[in-house]
């Protein structure tokens, strides 16, 4: 039996990557003559499309046992087959969903290259032109995802399925799991005291009055004094954004502004802001802002540390559980919804391999015993601000061979993936008989193409 503990299962790994085609693929120069690699129903796969996908993922799968390039073509054919199914089923993706997905991708690309201007330079076209070109492709990707989701949502595994899956794994093939821990955290960002907040407010009030009276230039003031260093370098300019992309108070004020007007001072969790509208394009606006943060002083840090120590005392005294404390007080959004616990991103288990944890967490864990809390420790929060964290070590598992008692969640996840893979293969083998599929003879020689010739 081939099992997911050992399988080089590219089908389950590559497909999501291809569905999230990146910017490099779209930036490939167009050739005058495009060679068709395969035809599936009314859909084609161009050789250039196939090559672009291969170049994107080849460095991530150097240990793949087989012909990686052929496996990517295999996955592209499967996608076109699902696209054909979507067309037959008249699956429609709303324009709002497509726009949201394109905007999400653009924001990601911008975060990688620095700003929208650099992105446009890289693309050799405006973002608007790029989005218009990509819209049909994004729509097709989302149609494929919808077909795949409908099929996969029906696949479940029972405890009997999980046990059968495990029992069929040869003893000598059971994997050796490394040390794992159940580790939770509560993160609190120290808040500035009222005196510091008042001083920040008065400072920004002075800047605003001087800008309005012409004594100061908004752009230069942002460059020199704004505490949002990412936008300060561009004179406070944030670039175009839609509703729903900024925090509520900031967004509400931004969309009320008239051209060149200066907003009143507003407060968000980041500090105090003033805004200036640069331009409006449809449902998007571009503004400049100046942010002044109230400084956090040593006394504020000491208060946060004291609070966390008190929280540990309450948890130990059973006044509240760790889960309740994390849900109420933690400011780390990735863990607070899971009772403060880290999760294994591969299987969703609270038992996490040591090597998956941040090195600072590992250093703390090595000093702790099961059931212990760490002392409050200064860290950098996800938004770059200073924070304090306490850790709680709930359990620890030594390196061991996979077993049903300690590793049920992992085994269940592997069993589900195998069943999903089989369900997808069964569907493709049945549905392909109703669809015209032609693969250019030059590309049919590898083992991965065998399934489409039968």
Secondary structure, DSSP 8 states (H G I E B T S, - for coil): ---TTT---HHHHHHHHHHT--HHHHTS---SS--EEEEETTEEEEHHHHHHHHHHHGGG-TT-SS-HHHHHHHHHHHHHHHHHHHHHTT----HHHHHHHHHHHHHHHHHHHSSHHHHHHHHTS-HHHHHHHHHHHHHHHHHHHHHHHHHHTT----HHHHHHHHHTS-GGG--EE--EEEEEEEEE-----HHHHHHHHHHHHHHHHHHHTTSS-HHHHHHHH-S-HHHHTTTTEEEEE-TTSS-HHHHHHHTT--TT-B---EEETTEEEEEEEEEEETTEEEEEEEEE-----HHHHHHHHHHHHHHHHHHHTTSS-HHHHHHHH---HHHHTTTTB---TTT--S-EEGGGS-HHHHHHHTT--TT-B---EEEE-TTS-EEEEEEEEEEEE-SEE--TTT-HHHHHHHHHHHHHHHHHHHHHHHHGGGS-EEE-GGG--SGGGHHHH-
